[in-house]
Amino acid sequence: MSSANKVLHPYWPRDLLIPTYVENDRSMSEILAFLFSVSGVFLLVTWLITGASGRLGTWRRLSICWFAVCGFIHSVIEGWFSLYYDILPGDQSFLSQLWKEYSKGDSRYVIADNFTVCMETVTACLWGPFSFWLVYSFLTSKPYRFVLQLIISLGQLYGAVLYFFTEHRDGYAHSELGHPVYFWFYFVFMNVLWIVIPLALIVDAWGHLSAAQRHADSSKAQKSKRK
């Protein structure tokens, strides 16, 4: 390869053309520390708030904490991508650098792939605000809280399945296949959470909504008998 055609970015496939790319000046540790520390703050604060009333069990408190963290990630981090995907490779804002770091595990983000732009925009506009709404609905015992849980979790699951399936059909071309950090941690682990946890929450919501419907049906039947 001649010097004129030398690849000047860390992404896969190696012949990917990203003419506006500027290397991050923030380290991986700085970026990951920000992501996990802010997520941890959201988790801790939500845990303390949900424990104040004493009426919520451990599983319910953990599920609300999950949605609080989802609200932050969907609205802020994925919201940033949905707004600035077109300038991401050359931008040195902190959240742009976060996405450039993550793109080492999935370069579809740094090239503004159509699927990722559409999927992340829907996620930021819907599942982010809905997640915060769900936290509020559980804290105030709104009757629609499990409906929200089912809707958000189905949306998250559907998006995650499409995310993996589209890359599978591309032959995992946008990451260094098998790399312990970029492939297994960034691409696989950080995304499979949005399959495993939403699945559990769908089952949970299904159970509560089914129980409510059984109770409504039973009450209706009893009223009919009394007539």
C-alpha positions as CSV (number, residue, x, y, z in Angstrom):
1,M,0.0,0.0,0.0
2,S,1.5,3.4,-1.0
3,S,1.8,6.2,1.5
4,A,-0.9,8.1,-0.4
5,N,-3.4,5.3,0.2
6,K,-2.3,4.5,3.8
7,V,-5.2,3.8,6.2
8,L,-5.3,6.5,8.8
9,H,-8.0,5.2,11.1
10,P,-8.5,2.2,13.4
11,Y,-11.7,0.9,11.9
12,W,-12.7,-2.2,10.0
13,P,-12.8,-3.1,7.2
14,R,-9.3,-1.7,6.9
15,D,-9.9,-0.3,3.4
16,L,-12.8,1.9,4.8
17,L,-12.6,5.5,3.5
18,I,-13.1,8.1,6.2
19,P,-11.5,11.2,4.8
20,T,-12.6,13.6,7.7
21,Y,-11.4,11.3,10.5
22,V,-9.5,12.9,13.4
23,E,-7.9,10.7,16.0
24,N,-9.3,11.0,19.6
25,D,-7.3,13.0,22.1
26,R,-9.2,11.3,24.9
27,S,-8.1,7.8,26.1
28,M,-10.2,4.7,26.2
29,S,-10.1,4.8,30.1
30,E,-11.3,8.4,30.2
31,I,-14.2,7.6,27.9
32,L,-15.3,4.4,29.7
33,A,-14.9,6.0,33.1
34,F,-17.3,8.7,32.1
35,L,-19.8,6.2,30.7
36,F,-19.8,3.9,33.6
37,S,-19.6,6.6,36.3
38,V,-22.5,8.6,35.0
39,S,-24.5,5.4,34.5
40,G,-23.6,4.4,38.1
41,V,-24.8,7.7,39.4
42,F,-28.2,7.3,37.7
43,L,-28.4,3.8,39.1
44,L,-27.4,4.8,42.7
45,V,-29.8,7.8,42.8
46,T,-32.7,5.8,41.4
47,W,-32.0,2.9,43.9
48,L,-32.1,5.4,46.8
49,I,-35.3,7.0,45.6
50,T,-37.1,3.7,45.0
51,G,-36.1,2.6,48.5
52,A,-37.5,5.6,50.2
53,S,-41.2,4.4,50.2
54,G,-40.3,0.9,51.3
55,R,-43.2,-0.5,49.1
56,L,-41.0,-1.7,46.2
57,G,-39.2,-5.1,46.3
58,T,-35.6,-5.6,45.2
59,W,-36.5,-6.9,41.7
60,R,-38.8,-3.9,41.0
61,R,-36.2,-1.4,42.3
62,L,-33.5,-3.0,40.0
63,S,-35.9,-2.9,37.0
64,I,-36.6,0.8,37.6
65,C,-32.8,1.5,38.0
66,W,-32.4,-0.2,34.6
67,F,-34.8,2.1,32.9
68,A,-33.3,5.2,34.6
69,V,-29.9,4.2,33.1
70,C,-31.6,3.5,29.7
71,G,-33.1,6.9,29.8
72,F,-29.7,8.5,30.1
73,I,-28.0,6.3,27.5
74,H,-30.9,6.5,25.0
75,S,-31.6,10.2,25.4
76,V,-28.1,11.7,25.9
77,I,-25.5,9.3,24.3
78,E,-27.6,7.9,21.5
79,G,-29.4,11.2,21.1
80,W,-26.0,12.8,20.4
81,F,-25.3,10.3,17.7
82,S,-28.7,10.9,16.1
83,L,-28.0,14.6,15.9
84,Y,-24.3,14.7,15.0
85,Y,-23.7,11.4,13.0
86,D,-22.7,13.4,9.9
87,I,-19.8,15.2,11.5
88,L,-18.8,12.5,14.0
89,P,-15.5,11.3,12.4
90,G,-13.9,14.8,12.6
91,D,-15.5,16.1,15.7
92,Q,-13.6,16.2,19.0
93,S,-16.5,16.8,21.4
94,F,-16.5,14.4,24.2
95,L,-19.5,12.4,23.2
96,S,-18.3,12.3,19.6
97,Q,-15.1,10.8,20.8
98,L,-17.1,8.3,22.8
99,W,-18.8,7.2,19.6
100,K,-15.5,7.1,17.7
101,E,-14.1,4.8,20.4
102,Y,-17.2,2.6,20.3
103,S,-16.9,2.5,16.5
104,K,-13.8,0.4,16.9
105,G,-16.2,-2.4,17.7
106,D,-18.7,-1.4,15.0
107,S,-17.6,1.0,12.3
108,R,-21.2,1.5,11.0
109,Y,-21.4,4.4,13.5
110,V,-18.4,6.3,12.2
111,I,-19.6,6.0,8.6
112,A,-23.2,6.9,9.4
113,D,-24.7,3.6,8.1
114,N,-28.4,4.1,7.3
115,F,-29.6,1.4,9.7
116,T,-27.7,2.7,12.7
117,V,-28.8,6.3,12.0
118,C,-32.5,5.3,11.8
119,M,-32.3,2.8,14.7
120,E,-30.5,5.2,17.0
121,T,-32.8,8.1,16.1
122,V,-35.9,6.1,16.9
123,T,-34.3,4.9,20.2
124,A,-33.3,8.4,21.2
125,C,-36.7,10.0,20.4
126,L,-38.9,7.2,21.8
127,W,-37.2,4.8,24.2
128,G,-35.2,7.5,26.0
129,P,-38.1,9.8,27.0
130,F,-40.4,6.7,27.6
131,S,-37.8,5.2,30.0
132,F,-37.9,8.3,32.2
133,W,-41.7,8.3,31.9
134,L,-41.7,4.7,33.1
135,V,-39.5,5.6,36.1
136,Y,-42.0,8.3,37.1
137,S,-45.0,5.9,36.5
138,F,-43.6,3.3,38.9
139,L,-42.7,5.8,41.5
140,T,-46.2,7.2,41.4
141,S,-48.0,3.9,40.9
142,K,-49.6,4.8,37.6
143,P,-52.0,2.1,36.2
144,Y,-50.2,2.1,32.8
145,R,-46.7,1.4,34.2
146,F,-46.6,-2.2,33.0
147,V,-47.9,-1.2,29.6
148,L,-45.0,1.2,29.2
149,Q,-42.6,-1.5,30.4
150,L,-43.9,-3.9,27.7
151,I,-43.7,-1.3,24.9
152,I,-40.2,-0.1,25.8
153,S,-38.8,-3.6,26.3
154,L,-40.3,-4.8,23.0
155,G,-38.8,-1.8,21.2
156,Q,-35.4,-2.4,22.8
157,L,-35.4,-6.1,22.0
158,Y,-36.5,-5.6,18.4
159,G,-33.8,-2.9,17.8
160,A,-31.1,-5.1,19.4
161,V,-32.1,-8.2,17.4
162,L,-32.0,-6.2,14.1
163,Y,-28.6,-4.7,15.2
164,F,-27.0,-8.1,15.5
165,F,-28.8,-9.7,12.6
166,T,-27.9,-7.0,10.1
167,E,-24.2,-7.2,11.1
168,H,-24.3,-11.0,10.9
169,R,-25.6,-10.7,7.4
170,D,-22.6,-8.4,6.6
171,G,-20.3,-11.1,7.9
172,Y,-19.1,-9.1,10.9
173,A,-17.2,-6.9,8.6
174,H,-17.3,-3.8,10.8
175,S,-15.2,-5.0,13.7
176,E,-12.1,-7.0,14.3
177,L,-13.7,-10.4,14.8
178,G,-12.8,-12.0,18.0
179,H,-11.0,-9.0,19.5
180,P,-11.5,-9.2,23.3
181,V,-12.4,-5.6,23.8
182,Y,-13.7,-4.2,20.5
183,F,-15.7,-7.3,19.4
184,W,-16.6,-9.2,22.6
185,F,-17.0,-6.3,25.0
186,Y,-18.0,-3.3,22.8
187,F,-20.0,-5.1,20.2
188,V,-21.3,-8.2,21.9
189,F,-21.6,-7.6,25.6
190,M,-22.7,-4.0,25.6
191,N,-25.5,-4.8,23.2
192,V,-26.6,-8.3,24.3
193,L,-27.8,-6.6,27.6
194,W,-30.6,-5.1,25.5
195,I,-31.7,-8.6,24.6
196,V,-31.4,-10.4,27.9
197,I,-32.8,-7.8,30.2
198,P,-35.8,-6.7,28.0
199,L,-36.7,-10.3,27.5
200,A,-37.0,-10.7,31.3
201,L,-39.0,-7.5,31.6
202,I,-41.3,-8.6,28.8
203,V,-42.1,-11.8,30.7
204,D,-42.6,-9.7,33.9
205,A,-45.0,-7.2,32.2
206,W,-46.8,-10.1,30.5
207,G,-47.4,-11.7,33.9
208,H,-48.8,-8.5,35.5
209,L,-51.0,-7.5,32.6
210,S,-52.4,-11.1,32.3
211,A,-53.1,-11.1,36.1
212,A,-54.9,-7.7,35.7
213,Q,-57.0,-9.0,32.8
214,R,-57.9,-12.2,34.7
215,H,-59.1,-10.1,37.6
216,A,-61.1,-7.8,35.2
217,D,-62.7,-10.8,33.5
218,S,-63.5,-12.4,36.9
219,S,-65.1,-9.2,38.2
220,K,-67.1,-8.9,35.0
221,A,-68.3,-12.5,35.2
222,Q,-69.4,-12.0,38.9
223,K,-71.3,-8.9,38.0
224,S,-73.1,-10.7,35.1
225,K,-74.2,-13.5,37.5
226,R,-75.6,-11.0,40.0
227,K,-77.8,-9.5,37.3
